[in-house]
Amino acid sequence: MRSCSRCGAPLVPDAPRYYRLCLGCFKAQQKGEEAAIKRERDHWKRRYHEVAGMRSSAPAGIRQALAEAGFTEGAIKQMIILCHPDRHGNSQTANAITSMLLDLRRQLKK
Ligand SMILES: [Zn+2]
């Protein structure tokens, strides 16, 4: 009779050949794997938010320098309207500048 490779308990006689664990050990193993996967996922989620957080907001000094140079949120909004690709035949330059301005606005908003 085949037995559980973990606890040695006999496996039910009609267990498929690929069964190596009794039901109890199989469940325990799955639980352990799920916990490990969850830990891994949580770790990378935290890491993602850390990195995203670092990138998302411009340091206060940079915000102030931008504001002093006239790059306020309101001004950037006007620039976005002015540069919008729809107004420039969807040109590559308009797309690139609009994308930069949107990124800048996103950073100032955080
Ligand atoms: Zn077992």
Backbone and ligand atoms as CSV (ligand in chain L), in Angstrom:
chain,resi,resn,atom,element,x,y,z
A,1,MET,N,N,0.835,-1.202,0.000
A,1,MET,CA,C,0.000,0.000,0.000
A,1,MET,C,C,0.871,1.255,0.000
A,2,ARG,N,N,0.513,2.239,-0.812
A,2,ARG,CA,C,1.286,3.491,-0.865
A,2,ARG,C,C,0.940,4.339,0.356
A,3,SER,N,N,1.902,5.149,0.755
A,3,SER,CA,C,1.648,5.994,1.928
A,3,SER,C,C,2.057,7.438,1.644
A,4,CYS,N,N,1.519,8.324,2.459
A,4,CYS,CA,C,1.784,9.765,2.332
A,4,CYS,C,C,3.286,10.025,2.483
A,5,SER,N,N,3.865,10.747,1.555
A,5,SER,CA,C,5.311,10.974,1.593
A,5,SER,C,C,5.692,11.971,2.691
A,6,ARG,N,N,4.685,12.540,3.344
A,6,ARG,CA,C,5.000,13.526,4.368
A,6,ARG,C,C,4.809,12.965,5.778
A,7,CYS,N,N,3.638,12.374,5.989
A,7,CYS,CA,C,3.359,11.880,7.343
A,7,CYS,C,C,3.342,10.351,7.414
A,8,GLY,N,N,3.406,9.680,6.283
A,8,GLY,CA,C,3.455,8.228,6.284
A,8,GLY,C,C,2.106,7.534,6.403
A,9,ALA,N,N,1.053,8.321,6.520
A,9,ALA,CA,C,-0.273,7.703,6.623
A,9,ALA,C,C,-0.595,6.974,5.323
A,10,PRO,N,N,-1.268,5.827,5.421
A,10,PRO,CA,C,-1.601,5.103,4.193
A,10,PRO,C,C,-2.548,5.909,3.308
A,11,LEU,N,N,-2.287,5.879,2.000
A,11,LEU,CA,C,-3.176,6.573,1.060
A,11,LEU,C,C,-4.330,5.648,0.734
A,12,VAL,N,N,-5.475,6.232,0.435
A,12,VAL,CA,C,-6.620,5.381,0.064
A,12,VAL,C,C,-6.224,4.566,-1.165
A,13,PRO,N,N,-6.629,3.313,-1.194
A,13,PRO,CA,C,-6.180,2.398,-2.258
A,13,PRO,C,C,-6.490,2.909,-3.669
A,14,ASP,N,N,-7.597,3.613,-3.814
A,14,ASP,CA,C,-7.939,4.056,-5.171
A,14,ASP,C,C,-7.426,5.474,-5.481
A,15,ALA,N,N,-6.478,5.962,-4.666
A,15,ALA,CA,C,-5.920,7.287,-4.943
A,15,ALA,C,C,-5.180,7.273,-6.278
A,16,PRO,N,N,-5.344,8.312,-7.089
A,16,PRO,CA,C,-4.612,8.362,-8.367
A,16,PRO,C,C,-3.109,8.246,-8.142
A,17,ARG,N,N,-2.403,7.760,-9.140
A,17,ARG,CA,C,-0.962,7.494,-9.002
A,17,ARG,C,C,-0.163,8.750,-8.639
A,18,TYR,N,N,-0.615,9.904,-9.094
A,18,TYR,CA,C,0.167,11.116,-8.840
A,18,TYR,C,C,-0.062,11.686,-7.436
A,19,TYR,N,N,-0.974,11.105,-6.677
A,19,TYR,CA,C,-1.165,11.547,-5.291
A,19,TYR,C,C,0.022,11.068,-4.469
A,20,ARG,N,N,0.722,11.983,-3.838
A,20,ARG,CA,C,1.845,11.595,-2.989
A,20,ARG,C,C,1.574,11.923,-1.531
A,21,LEU,N,N,0.535,12.737,-1.299
A,21,LEU,CA,C,0.225,13.163,0.060
A,21,LEU,C,C,-1.195,12.752,0.441
A,22,CYS,N,N,-1.406,12.532,1.740
A,22,CYS,CA,C,-2.761,12.304,2.207
A,22,CYS,C,C,-3.508,13.641,2.126
A,23,LEU,N,N,-4.811,13.596,2.259
A,23,LEU,CA,C,-5.609,14.807,2.111
A,23,LEU,C,C,-5.189,15.897,3.108
A,24,GLY,N,N,-4.949,15.479,4.358
A,24,GLY,CA,C,-4.559,16.447,5.396
A,24,GLY,C,C,-3.260,17.148,5.039
A,25,CYS,N,N,-2.244,16.365,4.615
A,25,CYS,CA,C,-0.951,16.953,4.262
A,25,CYS,C,C,-1.055,17.804,3.002
A,26,PHE,N,N,-1.894,17.349,2.053
A,26,PHE,CA,C,-2.083,18.098,0.820
A,26,PHE,C,C,-2.645,19.478,1.130
A,27,LYS,N,N,-3.667,19.511,2.000
A,27,LYS,CA,C,-4.283,20.788,2.377
A,27,LYS,C,C,-3.292,21.680,3.109
A,28,ALA,N,N,-2.530,21.055,4.022
A,28,ALA,CA,C,-1.558,21.826,4.800
A,28,ALA,C,C,-0.506,22.432,3.875
A,29,GLN,N,N,-0.065,21.638,2.883
A,29,GLN,CA,C,0.947,22.126,1.941
A,29,GLN,C,C,0.413,23.295,1.125
A,30,GLN,N,N,-0.841,23.127,0.653
A,30,GLN,CA,C,-1.443,24.201,-0.138
A,30,GLN,C,C,-1.551,25.485,0.649
A,31,LYS,N,N,-1.956,25.334,1.910
A,31,LYS,CA,C,-2.100,26.490,2.780
A,31,LYS,C,C,-0.756,27.197,2.926
A,32,GLY,N,N,0.302,26.395,3.122
A,32,GLY,CA,C,1.637,26.949,3.266
A,32,GLY,C,C,2.083,27.669,2.011
A,33,GLU,N,N,1.799,27.074,0.860
A,33,GLU,CA,C,2.195,27.698,-0.399
A,33,GLU,C,C,1.430,28.993,-0.640
A,34,GLU,N,N,0.131,28.951,-0.317
A,34,GLU,CA,C,-0.657,30.169,-0.487
A,34,GLU,C,C,-0.133,31.289,0.387
A,35,ALA,N,N,0.238,30.933,1.616
A,35,ALA,CA,C,0.760,31.945,2.531
A,35,ALA,C,C,2.059,32.524,1.986
A,36,ALA,N,N,2.907,31.648,1.426
A,36,ALA,CA,C,4.184,32.109,0.883
A,36,ALA,C,C,3.953,33.018,-0.322
A,37,ILE,N,N,3.010,32.624,-1.169
A,37,ILE,CA,C,2.706,33.443,-2.348
A,37,ILE,C,C,2.155,34.798,-1.914
A,38,LYS,N,N,1.292,34.774,-0.897
A,38,LYS,CA,C,0.698,36.015,-0.412
A,38,LYS,C,C,1.779,36.935,0.152
A,39,ARG,N,N,2.724,36.327,0.911
A,39,ARG,CA,C,3.813,37.137,1.472
A,39,ARG,C,C,4.609,37.797,0.355
A,40,GLU,N,N,4.920,37.000,-0.671
A,40,GLU,CA,C,5.686,37.495,-1.808
A,40,GLU,C,C,4.934,38.633,-2.503
A,41,ARG,N,N,3.628,38.411,-2.725
A,41,ARG,CA,C,2.810,39.402,-3.413
A,41,ARG,C,C,2.744,40.702,-2.604
A,42,ASP,N,N,2.547,40.563,-1.284
A,42,ASP,CA,C,2.487,41.741,-0.424
A,42,ASP,C,C,3.794,42.520,-0.453
A,43,HIS,N,N,4.889,41.749,-0.459
A,43,HIS,CA,C,6.198,42.400,-0.497
A,43,HIS,C,C,6.343,43.270,-1.745
A,44,TRP,N,N,5.986,42.693,-2.907
A,44,TRP,CA,C,6.174,43.436,-4.148
A,44,TRP,C,C,5.174,44.566,-4.296
A,45,LYS,N,N,3.979,44.358,-3.721
A,45,LYS,CA,C,2.979,45.424,-3.730
A,45,LYS,C,C,3.502,46.633,-2.953
A,46,ARG,N,N,4.059,46.333,-1.763
A,46,ARG,CA,C,4.603,47.423,-0.940
A,46,ARG,C,C,5.728,48.131,-1.679
A,47,ARG,N,N,6.585,47.309,-2.266
A,47,ARG,CA,C,7.740,47.851,-2.992
A,47,ARG,C,C,7.269,48.743,-4.149
A,48,TYR,N,N,6.262,48.275,-4.868
A,48,TYR,CA,C,5.719,49.043,-5.987
A,48,TYR,C,C,5.247,50.408,-5.505
A,49,HIS,N,N,4.499,50.407,-4.393
A,49,HIS,CA,C,3.968,51.673,-3.898
A,49,HIS,C,C,5.071,52.593,-3.396
A,50,GLU,N,N,6.119,51.984,-2.823
A,50,GLU,CA,C,7.263,52.794,-2.393
A,50,GLU,C,C,7.884,53.502,-3.591
A,51,VAL,N,N,8.175,52.722,-4.640
A,51,VAL,CA,C,8.827,53.281,-5.822
A,51,VAL,C,C,7.896,54.270,-6.524
A,52,ALA,N,N,6.620,53.871,-6.680
A,52,ALA,CA,C,5.658,54.762,-7.333
A,52,ALA,C,C,5.529,56.053,-6.537
A,53,GLY,N,N,5.547,55.914,-5.208
A,53,GLY,CA,C,5.436,57.095,-4.347
A,53,GLY,C,C,6.606,58.039,-4.534
A,54,MET,N,N,7.797,57.465,-4.704
A,54,MET,CA,C,8.977,58.297,-4.881
A,54,MET,C,C,8.917,59.063,-6.192
A,55,ARG,N,N,8.319,58.405,-7.202
A,55,ARG,CA,C,8.290,59.036,-8.514
A,55,ARG,C,C,7.121,59.990,-8.686
A,56,SER,N,N,6.055,59.758,-7.911
A,56,SER,CA,C,4.830,60.467,-8.220
A,56,SER,C,C,4.850,61.934,-7.822
A,57,SER,N,N,5.561,62.268,-6.774
A,57,SER,CA,C,5.453,63.667,-6.397
A,57,SER,C,C,6.804,64.363,-6.409
A,58,ALA,N,N,6.795,65.542,-7.015
A,58,ALA,CA,C,8.015,66.310,-7.097
A,58,ALA,C,C,8.323,66.879,-5.717
A,59,PRO,N,N,9.596,66.918,-5.319
A,59,PRO,CA,C,9.950,67.505,-4.031
A,59,PRO,C,C,9.459,68.956,-3.951
A,60,ALA,N,N,9.172,69.390,-2.722
A,60,ALA,CA,C,8.618,70.729,-2.520
A,60,ALA,C,C,9.480,71.809,-3.182
A,61,GLY,N,N,10.803,71.665,-3.111
A,61,GLY,CA,C,11.695,72.663,-3.692
A,61,GLY,C,C,11.492,72.807,-5.190
A,62,ILE,N,N,11.298,71.680,-5.847
A,62,ILE,CA,C,11.102,71.705,-7.300
A,62,ILE,C,C,9.752,72.317,-7.647
A,63,ARG,N,N,8.733,71.973,-6.861
A,63,ARG,CA,C,7.413,72.576,-7.073
A,63,ARG,C,C,7.489,74.096,-6.987
A,64,GLN,N,N,8.211,74.547,-5.959
A,64,GLN,CA,C,8.283,75.990,-5.750
A,64,GLN,C,C,9.030,76.666,-6.899
A,65,ALA,N,N,10.126,76.041,-7.316
A,65,ALA,CA,C,10.897,76.604,-8.428
A,65,ALA,C,C,10.033,76.675,-9.682
A,66,LEU,N,N,9.245,75.635,-9.929
A,66,LEU,CA,C,8.361,75.620,-11.096
A,66,LEU,C,C,7.320,76.732,-10.989
A,67,ALA,N,N,6.718,76.851,-9.800
A,67,ALA,CA,C,5.685,77.871,-9.601
A,67,ALA,C,C,6.271,79.262,-9.823
A,68,GLU,N,N,7.501,79.473,-9.323
A,68,GLU,CA,C,8.142,80.786,-9.481
A,68,GLU,C,C,8.449,81.074,-10.942
A,69,ALA,N,N,8.671,80.023,-11.717
A,69,ALA,CA,C,8.946,80.205,-13.140
A,69,ALA,C,C,7.649,80.308,-13.937
A,70,GLY,N,N,6.504,80.274,-13.251
A,70,GLY,CA,C,5.224,80.419,-13.930
A,70,GLY,C,C,4.542,79.107,-14.262
A,71,PHE,N,N,5.179,78.008,-13.914
A,71,PHE,CA,C,4.571,76.706,-14.205
A,71,PHE,C,C,3.629,76.287,-13.068
A,72,THR,N,N,2.563,77.061,-12.911
A,72,THR,CA,C,1.564,76.702,-11.915
A,72,THR,C,C,0.641,75.657,-12.538
A,73,GLU,N,N,-0.198,75.050,-11.709
A,73,GLU,CA,C,-1.150,74.059,-12.239
A,73,GLU,C,C,-2.045,74.688,-13.306
A,74,GLY,N,N,-2.493,75.910,-13.027
A,74,GLY,CA,C,-3.372,76.608,-13.980
A,74,GLY,C,C,-2.676,76.862,-15.311
A,75,ALA,N,N,-1.398,77.299,-15.234
A,75,ALA,CA,C,-0.642,77.586,-16.449
A,75,ALA,C,C,-0.415,76.311,-17.257
A,76,ILE,N,N,-0.115,75.234,-16.539
A,76,ILE,CA,C,0.120,73.960,-17.229
A,76,ILE,C,C,-1.155,73.493,-17.922
A,77,LYS,N,N,-2.281,73.719,-17.264
A,77,LYS,CA,C,-3.556,73.340,-17.866
A,77,LYS,C,C,-3.746,74.098,-19.196
A,78,GLN,N,N,-3.429,75.400,-19.197
A,78,GLN,CA,C,-3.555,76.192,-20.429
A,78,GLN,C,C,-2.606,75.682,-21.508
A,79,MET,N,N,-1.405,75.313,-21.088
A,79,MET,CA,C,-0.426,74.788,-22.051
A,79,MET,C,C,-0.931,73.490,-22.666
A,80,ILE,N,N,-1.550,72.655,-21.824
A,80,ILE,CA,C,-2.074,71.390,-22.330
A,80,ILE,C,C,-3.152,71.654,-23.385
A,81,ILE,N,N,-4.028,72.618,-23.077
A,81,ILE,CA,C,-5.089,72.958,-24.037
A,81,ILE,C,C,-4.465,73.462,-25.339
A,82,LEU,N,N,-3.465,74.330,-25.186
A,82,LEU,CA,C,-2.809,74.941,-26.351
A,82,LEU,C,C,-2.062,73.910,-27.207
A,83,CYS,N,N,-1.431,72.952,-26.557
A,83,CYS,CA,C,-0.590,71.984,-27.273
A,83,CYS,C,C,-1.331,70.726,-27.693
A,84,HIS,N,N,-2.570,70.628,-27.318
A,84,HIS,CA,C,-3.290,69.369,-27.533
A,84,HIS,C,C,-3.160,68.871,-28.982
A,85,PRO,N,N,-2.838,67.595,-29.139
A,85,PRO,CA,C,-2.642,67.031,-30.489
A,85,PRO,C,C,-3.821,67.264,-31.437
A,86,ASP,N,N,-5.029,67.336,-30.886
A,86,ASP,CA,C,-6.211,67.590,-31.731
A,86,ASP,C,C,-6.104,68.920,-32.468
A,87,ARG,N,N,-5.395,69.867,-31.866
A,87,ARG,CA,C,-5.259,71.197,-32.473
A,87,ARG,C,C,-4.093,71.248,-33.451
A,88,HIS,N,N,-3.308,70.173,-33.491
A,88,HIS,CA,C,-2.089,70.208,-34.312
A,88,HIS,C,C,-1.990,69.000,-35.228
A,89,GLY,N,N,-3.152,68.607,-35.745
A,89,GLY,CA,C,-3.167,67.490,-36.682
A,89,GLY,C,C,-2.517,66.237,-36.118
A,90,ASN,N,N,-2.653,66.061,-34.809
A,90,ASN,CA,C,-2.095,64.879,-34.129
A,90,ASN,C,C,-0.587,64.721,-34.381
A,91,SER,N,N,0.110,65.860,-34.452
A,91,SER,CA,C,1.549,65.802,-34.747
A,91,SER,C,C,2.328,65.150,-33.609
A,92,GLN,N,N,3.471,64.609,-33.982
A,92,GLN,CA,C,4.312,63.900,-33.017
A,92,GLN,C,C,4.786,64.857,-31.914
A,93,THR,N,N,5.143,66.072,-32.324
A,93,THR,CA,C,5.612,67.053,-31.328
A,93,THR,C,C,4.500,67.383,-30.345
A,94,ALA,N,N,3.297,67.620,-30.859
A,94,ALA,CA,C,2.172,67.941,-29.974
A,94,ALA,C,C,1.917,66.797,-28.999
A,95,ASN,N,N,1.997,65.579,-29.489
A,95,ASN,CA,C,1.813,64.423,-28.613
A,95,ASN,C,C,2.884,64.357,-27.530
A,96,ALA,N,N,4.129,64.572,-27.931
A,96,ALA,CA,C,5.239,64.489,-26.979
A,96,ALA,C,C,5.129,65.582,-25.919
A,97,ILE,N,N,4.854,66.816,-26.354
A,97,ILE,CA,C,4.772,67.933,-25.401
A,97,ILE,C,C,3.565,67.757,-24.475
A,98,THR,N,N,2.442,67.345,-25.045
A,98,THR,CA,C,1.249,67.141,-24.207
A,98,THR,C,C,1.512,66.071,-23.160
A,99,SER,N,N,2.169,65.007,-23.579
A,99,SER,CA,C,2.484,63.931,-22.647
A,99,SER,C,C,3.388,64.426,-21.517
A,100,MET,N,N,4.374,65.278,-21.880
A,100,MET,CA,C,5.266,65.838,-20.857
A,100,MET,C,C,4.487,66.729,-19.887
A,101,LEU,N,N,3.584,67.528,-20.445
A,101,LEU,CA,C,2.812,68.441,-19.604
A,101,LEU,C,C,1.865,67.678,-18.671
A,102,LEU,N,N,1.269,66.608,-19.210
A,102,LEU,CA,C,0.371,65.800,-18.371
A,102,LEU,C,C,1.151,65.173,-17.216
A,103,ASP,N,N,2.354,64.729,-17.537
A,103,ASP,CA,C,3.202,64.132,-16.520
A,103,ASP,C,C,3.570,65.166,-15.451
A,104,LEU,N,N,3.898,66.357,-15.913
A,104,LEU,CA,C,4.246,67.445,-15.001
A,104,LEU,C,C,3.060,67.787,-14.103
A,105,ARG,N,N,1.880,67.855,-14.698
A,105,ARG,CA,C,0.680,68.181,-13.925
A,105,ARG,C,C,0.412,67.101,-12.869
A,106,ARG,N,N,0.608,65.841,-13.292
A,106,ARG,CA,C,0.398,64.729,-12.360
A,106,ARG,C,C,1.338,64.862,-11.149
A,107,GLN,N,N,2.570,65.219,-11.441
A,107,GLN,CA,C,3.545,65.340,-10.353
A,107,GLN,C,C,3.244,66.489,-9.413
A,108,LEU,N,N,2.718,67.579,-9.977
A,108,LEU,CA,C,2.405,68.731,-9.144
A,108,LEU,C,C,1.163,68.487,-8.302
A,109,LYS,N,N,0.286,67.647,-8.799
A,109,LYS,CA,C,-0.988,67.406,-8.096
A,109,LYS,C,C,-0.825,66.591,-6.830
A,110,LYS,N,N,0.168,65.712,-6.817
A,110,LYS,CA,C,0.290,64.785,-5.680
A,110,LYS,C,C,0.654,65.530,-4.390
L,1,ZN,ZN,ZN,0.054,12.963,5.241
